[in-house]
């Protein structure tokens, strides 16, 4: 079990309370698909992903990015039991979708960049540490089925 400080809990809750899930999710997933093009193989049914402009303007990418952020919201609401919260998603991504578990980390890194850009100077080193700790726990929980 992960121990959360009051600062970490408050920081994570504040970040997610102030996010526009539709914008942030779309930007994070699009960035991941552009920067790490091999991740596109999981989204073959999304249509045109031929270049950065197509990815950024793809409504299916935007919609799935929103789904991802709503999935993270589940972890925010269950910070004391993220592993159990993501047990079914871990099985789905491992056994049905066959997602390379390294891709969760790549998406987490892209989300961190997007959130940092949106928060600007408020994304201090301490805030980043809390945010990345949270995402590391989520990634570990999603990868649990792979071990």
matplotlib code that plots the C-alpha trace (Angstrom):
import matplotlib.pyplot as plt

x = [0.0, 1.2, 1.4, 0.2, 1.0, -1.7, 0.2, 0.2, -3.5, -4.5, -2.2, -3.5, -7.2, -6.6, -4.9, -7.8, -10.4, -9.0, -8.5, -10.6, -10.7, -11.7, -8.8, -6.1, -6.9, -7.0, -3.7, -2.0, -3.0, -2.4, 1.1, 1.8, 0.7, 2.8, 6.0, 5.8, 4.3, 4.5, 1.7, -0.6, -0.9, -3.5, -5.7, -6.0, -9.8, -9.4, -8.9, -6.4, -3.3, -0.9, 0.7, 0.6, -2.1, -4.4, -3.8, -4.4, -7.6, -8.9, -12.2, -11.6, -8.2, -9.8, -12.6, -10.3, -8.1, -11.1, -11.9, -8.3, -8.7, -12.0, -10.2, -7.6, -10.3, -11.3, -7.8, -8.1, -11.3, -9.6, -6.1, -5.8, -6.7, -5.6, -4.5, -8.0, -9.5, -7.5, -7.6, -10.2, -8.5, -5.2, -6.7, -8.4, -5.2, -3.1, -5.2, -7.7, -6.0, -2.4, -1.1, 2.7, 2.9, 5.7, 3.1, 1.4, 4.5, 4.9, 1.3, 1.9, 5.0, 3.0, 0.2, 2.8, 4.1, 0.5, -0.4, 2.9, 2.2, -1.3, -0.3, 2.8, 4.7, 2.3, 3.7, 6.6, 9.0, 7.0, 3.8, 5.5, 6.8, 3.3, 1.8, 4.5, 4.2, 0.4, 1.0, 3.7, 1.2, -1.4, 1.0, 2.2, -1.4, -2.2, 0.9, 0.1, -1.6, 1.5, 3.7]
y = [0.0, 3.5, 6.1, 9.5, 12.7, 15.3, 17.5, 14.8, 14.0, 17.6, 18.3, 15.3, 16.2, 19.8, 19.0, 16.8, 19.2, 21.9, 19.8, 20.1, 16.3, 16.7, 19.1, 17.6, 14.0, 14.7, 16.6, 13.9, 10.9, 12.8, 13.7, 10.1, 8.9, 11.6, 11.3, 7.5, 6.4, 2.7, 3.2, 3.9, 0.2, -0.1, 2.4, 1.1, 1.6, 5.3, 6.2, 8.7, 8.8, 9.5, 12.7, 15.0, 17.2, 14.2, 12.8, 16.1, 16.6, 13.1, 13.0, 9.3, 10.2, 13.1, 10.9, 8.2, 10.7, 11.9, 8.2, 7.9, 10.9, 9.7, 6.4, 8.3, 10.1, 6.7, 6.4, 9.9, 8.8, 5.6, 6.6, 4.1, 1.2, 1.9, -1.6, -3.0, -0.1, -1.0, -4.8, -5.2, -2.7, -4.4, -7.7, -6.0, -4.3, -7.4, -10.3, -8.8, -5.7, -6.9, -3.5, -3.2, -2.2, 0.3, 2.4, 3.3, 5.0, 6.8, 8.1, 9.1, 11.1, 12.8, 13.6, 15.1, 17.4, 18.5, 19.2, 21.1, 23.3, 24.0, 24.8, 26.8, 28.2, 26.4, 23.1, 23.3, 20.5, 19.4, 19.3, 17.4, 14.9, 14.3, 14.0, 11.6, 9.5, 9.2, 8.3, 5.7, 4.0, 4.0, 2.6, -0.1, -1.0, -1.3, -3.4, -5.8, -8.4, -8.6, -9.9]
z = [0.0, -0.9, 1.8, 0.8, 2.6, 3.0, 0.5, -2.1, -1.6, -1.8, -4.8, -6.8, -6.0, -6.9, -10.2, -11.3, -10.0, -12.2, -15.4, -18.4, -19.1, -22.8, -23.6, -21.4, -22.3, -26.0, -25.8, -23.8, -25.9, -29.1, -27.9, -27.0, -30.5, -32.2, -30.1, -29.8, -33.2, -32.4, -29.9, -32.8, -33.4, -30.7, -32.4, -35.9, -35.9, -35.2, -38.9, -40.1, -37.8, -40.7, -39.3, -36.3, -37.7, -38.4, -34.9, -33.2, -35.1, -34.8, -32.8, -31.7, -30.2, -28.4, -27.1, -25.9, -24.2, -22.2, -21.3, -20.0, -17.8, -16.4, -15.7, -13.8, -11.9, -10.5, -9.0, -7.5, -5.8, -4.6, -3.7, -0.9, -3.1, -6.7, -7.4, -6.7, -8.6, -11.7, -11.4, -14.3, -16.5, -16.0, -17.1, -20.1, -21.3, -20.7, -21.9, -24.4, -25.8, -25.5, -24.8, -24.2, -20.5, -21.3, -23.1, -19.8, -18.7, -22.0, -21.7, -18.1, -19.2, -21.9, -19.5, -17.1, -19.9, -20.8, -17.2, -16.6, -19.6, -18.4, -14.8, -15.7, -12.7, -10.3, -11.5, -9.0, -8.3, -5.3, -7.3, -10.0, -7.5, -6.1, -9.6, -10.9, -7.7, -8.4, -12.0, -11.1, -8.7, -11.5, -14.0, -11.6, -10.9, -14.6, -15.2, -12.3, -14.5, -16.6, -13.8]

ax = plt.figure().add_subplot(projection="3d")
ax.plot(x, y, z, "-o")
ax.set_aspect("equal")
plt.show()
